[in-house]
Amino acid sequence: MGLKPSSRSKLDPGDHIFSNRAGILYYHHGIYVGDGMVIHLMPAEKKDKSVSLCPNCGYSKDRHSGIIKTCLDCFLDGNILFTFIHPIPCRPPDEVIRIATEFLQGKRDFGTYNLVFKNCEDFASYCKTGVNFSYQRIGWV
C-alpha cells in the first residue's frame, strides 16, 4: 500500500484517490472517473436549511449521501489530493469505472455507509481490486 501525493494533471480515469479530512485524522476515498469527476460513498450529513449547490456538479453536503458522483473540487473539499497505490493486483481502469458507475446507477448494491464495515475506502478498494478492505480500519493509513 502506498500514498502518493498527486496533482489533477496526473490523474488517470480508474485511479483510486483520496484526500485528508480533519487535518490528517482520517481520509476520504473515491474513484476518479475522468473529466474532473469522482464517484464516492458519503455518509448521511445533518440536514441544513441553507442548501448551496456546487455550480459544477450540483452537489450539496446536506442533500446528498450514499454513492454519489461529484466534481473533484467537491470531493477534495479544499484538502490535499493523493493517489492510492494498492499492494495487490488491480482491475483494468475501464472495469474500475464500470463497476463504480454500476453502483452509482443502482445496478449493484454496496449497502448503507457504515464507518467500520462499509466506508468510502471499502467502496473504492472494492471497485479497484475486488476486495472490500480499509487500511484505515487497521491503522495503516
HELIX and SHEET records of a PDB file:
HELIX    1   1 ARG A    8  LYS A   10  5                                   3    
HELIX    2   2 LEU A   72  LEU A   76  1                                   5    
HELIX    3   3 PRO A   93  LEU A  104  1                                  12    
HELIX    4   4 CYS A  120  THR A  129  1                                  10    
SHEET    1   A 6 GLY A   2  PRO A   5  0                                        
SHEET    2   A 6 LEU A  81  ILE A  85 -1                                        
SHEET    3   A 6 HIS A  16  ARG A  21 -1                                        
SHEET    4   A 6 TYR A  26  GLY A  34 -1                                        
SHEET    5   A 6 MET A  37  MET A  42 -1                                        
SHEET    6   A 6 GLY A  66  CYS A  71 -1                                        
END                                                                             
